[in-house]
Amino acid sequence: MLNPNDFKQSLWALDSLGAMPTVLVKVWELAKDPTSNLETVGGLLRNDSALAAGIIRISNSPYYAPTTFHSNLTSAIACIGMTELIRAINLSLAHQLFARDLHSYGISASDYWTGSVSAALVMNALAGHSGLNPEDAHTVGILHAIGRILINRVVEERRFTIYWDGLEPIQAWERASVGFDFAEAGAMLLEHWRFPRTMCETIRWQLLPEKVTEQVSMLGLLQFTRQLVELTGLNFENKDWQFPEAHPFVQASGLTRDSIAGLLSKCGDDLQNIRASVDLN
């Protein structure tokens, strides 16, 4: 098992993971600043050619259904607007960071990407219903399991031959193998990238229901979303899922099976449209 200090040293050394998330944090801050505008944000995004290209591609996807295709960043962000821009950055980030198989877990890049985007879509939809910030919820959904990317890379860097067998609980395997579970690893990574403290804490406590002090909160929403995606499947293909009516978030937010089913149907359509614009090969 890795010594916690060894793990942290590996974390700080993973600079290759850090460029685009750092830009996301800056764009996020600009989006919340009433004095900023799309031109200011565009100037920041142009400094990252891969990110700019990803946003243009996504803005041309069936998800946004543009009437004309965009050939440059200015046109793309003017079309989708500031609110959707963060979601487009999230999807571009997911495309670039999640395009590698997690060999230590036996999880394909496609499944990891699908799980992250599905969670983001569900959180975005439920946040709007529950009075939470949809853009923040979308970002949390995209990044909620990013700790697994970090753990997988650390394991590969250290040339460890350890693999999850799929039998024991995945968090137990993580703790036994590297000393942390994916939630703690993800929070450490987001702190390193200087994400807001509240988001880091949401990622850190996602496995601990006792940490939810207010059910209709970002943490309560993430915990419910993780259960819902598990029940319905990565692609929302399980139509016989059992409505978790006893879940505290359901009871506090007034959700019903029919309202959730409608949201999930829309999320499924959005997922297919997004998938059409992304190539993970």
Secondary structure, DSSP 8 states (H G I E B T S, - for coil): ---HHHHHHHHHH-GGGTHHHHHHHHHHHHHT-TT--HHHHHHHHTT-HHHHHHHHHHHTSTTT--SS---SHHHHHHHHHHHHHHHHHHHHHHHHHS-S-BTTTTB-HHHHHHHHHHHHHHHHHHHHHHTS-HHHHHHHHHHTTTHHHHHHHHHHHTT------SSS-HHHHHHHHHSS-HHHHHHHHHHHTT--HHHHHHHHTTT-GGG-SSSSSHHHHHHHHHHHHHHH-TTS--TT----TTSHHHHHHT--HHHHHHHHHHHHHHHHHHHTT----
